[in-house]
């Protein structure tokens, strides 16, 4: 099924798109504030990012809901990875081993990040936006907003809230415009802040 929104096509993604999604997410996020904090070495960070994000892409395709946008040429331009935390979802298979292999010398900081995210994560039923990525060069064109609107419409109909962590002020402000409020702020040791944000369903 496809959805035409503001000249974009938003579609459910199949497991066959794992490599394309992973490449897009890594391309968009490998040099973000949290990624730089986890692995300061730029060359190592760029090399390892696809393996790191692949863990979460595969998990979302198995246990979550993944949407992508395509441009006029059919190339994937943005993707959103949601987890419906209205029931128990298992952890990624062999998570610690895969994380260790993907993170290399950044393993300790990856564990610190996971612990901080777990500590702040709400317990009440909600949908969790784990990652939203837009291909560099196609940002600031409304792709992120279209992806959010697509899923928020469904959540509003079901009366379900949403939760996410924003990792830079620009993203935080985007989510504020879409009805999120800051619940708390994660302060990583010598690292960037992450804004924990909650959106109540709208009538």
FENNOR-V105377 format. One record per residue. N is the residue number from 1. PSI is psi in whole degrees, 0 to 359 (none if undefined). OMEGA is omega as a letter, one per 30 degrees, with the letter a starting at -180 (NA if undefined). D_CENTER is the distance of its C-alpha to the mean C-alpha in Angstrom with 1 decimal. Layout:
BEGIN
[[N	PSI	OMEGA	D_CENTER] [N	PSI	OMEGA	D_CENTER]]
END
This chain:
BEGIN
[[1	140	l	22.1] [2	157	a	21.0] [3	120	l	20.6] [4	118	a	22.1] [5	117	l	20.6] [6	50	l	21.9] [7	13	l	22.9] [8	156	l	19.6] [9	123	l	19.2] [10	130	a	16.3] [11	155	l	16.6] [12	145	a	15.5] [13	143	l	14.7] [14	163	l	16.9] [15	339	l	16.9] [16	346	a	19.0] [17	10	a	16.1] [18	311	a	14.5] [19	318	a	15.9] [20	318	l	15.1] [21	313	a	11.4] [22	317	l	11.3] [23	317	a	13.6] [24	312	a	11.6] [25	314	l	8.4] [26	319	l	11.0] [27	321	a	13.1] [28	333	a	10.8] [29	356	a	9.5] [30	335	a	12.6] [31	23	l	14.6] [32	172	a	12.4] [33	316	a	14.1] [34	320	l	12.6] [35	318	l	13.0] [36	325	l	16.5] [37	317	a	17.2] [38	317	a	16.5] [39	96	a	18.5] [40	335	a	20.9] [41	112	a	22.5] [42	317	a	21.2] [43	317	l	22.6] [44	319	a	21.4] [45	315	a	17.9] [46	321	a	17.9] [47	320	a	19.6] [48	344	a	17.5] [49	315	l	13.9] [50	319	l	14.0] [51	325	l	15.3] [52	308	a	12.7] [53	334	l	9.6] [54	326	l	12.0] [55	314	a	12.2] [56	328	l	8.8] [57	311	l	9.2] [58	318	a	12.7] [59	318	l	12.0] [60	321	l	9.8] [61	333	l	12.7] [62	321	a	15.2] [63	0	a	14.2] [64	205	l	11.5] [65	124	a	11.4] [66	131	l	10.0] [67	148	l	11.3] [68	161	l	12.1] [69	151	l	14.5] [70	144	l	17.6] [71	187	a	20.1] [72	336	l	23.8] [73	3	a	24.2] [74	6	l	21.8] [75	135	l	19.4] [76	127	a	15.6] [77	337	l	14.5] [78	158	a	11.0] [79	145	l	8.4] [80	131	a	6.2] [81	109	a	5.4] [82	145	l	7.4] [83	121	l	9.8] [84	93	a	13.2] [85	55	l	14.5] [86	357	l	17.9] [87	168	a	19.3] [88	136	l	19.0] [89	132	a	16.5] [90	159	l	17.7] [91	159	l	16.1] [92	143	a	15.2] [93	131	l	18.7] [94	42	a	20.4] [95	311	a	17.4] [96	317	l	19.5] [97	314	a	21.4] [98	321	l	18.6] [99	318	a	16.7] [100	317	l	20.2] [101	322	a	20.8] [102	328	a	17.6] [103	340	l	17.7] [104	238	a	21.5] [105	353	a	22.9] [106	10	a	19.6] [107	316	a	19.6] [108	319	a	21.0] [109	326	l	18.5] [110	319	l	15.6] [111	321	l	17.6] [112	317	l	18.0] [113	313	l	14.4] [114	317	a	13.9] [115	319	l	17.1] [116	318	l	16.1] [117	317	l	12.9] [118	320	a	15.1] [119	325	a	17.9] [120	350	a	16.2] [121	131	a	14.4] [122	154	a	16.5] [123	338	a	18.7] [124	154	a	19.5] [125	138	a	18.2] [126	173	l	15.1] [127	136	a	11.9] [128	121	l	8.7] [129	99	a	5.5] [130	316	l	3.5] [131	140	l	0.4] [132	123	a	4.1] [133	140	l	6.7] [134	135	a	10.4] [135	133	l	13.2] [136	140	a	15.4] [137	344	l	18.5] [138	12	l	17.1] [139	163	a	15.3] [140	32	l	17.1] [141	10	l	18.3] [142	6	a	16.7] [143	314	l	14.1] [144	317	l	11.1] [145	319	l	13.7] [146	319	l	14.8] [147	318	l	11.6] [148	312	a	11.4] [149	321	a	15.2] [150	311	a	15.1] [151	325	l	13.3] [152	323	l	14.9] [153	319	l	18.3] [154	316	l	18.0] [155	319	a	17.1] [156	320	l	19.9] [157	325	a	22.3] [158	353	a	21.6] [159	35	a	21.7] [160	141	l	18.4] [161	171	l	16.4] [162	155	a	12.6] [163	149	l	10.9] [164	170	l	8.0] [165	124	l	8.5] [166	138	a	9.3] [167	5	l	10.3] [168	160	a	13.0] [169	325	a	15.6] [170	314	l	14.9] [171	318	l	11.4] [172	315	a	13.1] [173	325	l	15.9] [174	313	a	14.0] [175	325	l	12.7] [176	321	l	16.2] [177	341	a	17.7] [178	20	l	15.8] [179	6	l	17.4] [180	154	l	15.3] [181	148	l	17.4] [182	123	l	16.9] [183	319	a	18.0] [184	172	l	18.1] [185	128	l	17.3] [186	126	l	16.5] [187	102	l	18.9] [188	145	l	18.3] [189	116	a	21.7] [190	29	a	22.6] [191	185	a	19.0] [192	158	l	16.9] [193	152	l	16.2] [194	129	a	13.0] [195	117	l	13.5] [196	122	a	12.9] [197	142	a	13.0] [198	136	l	14.6] [199	118	l	15.6] [200	149	l	18.8] [201	145	a	19.7] [202	144	a	22.0] [203	none	NA	25.3]]
END
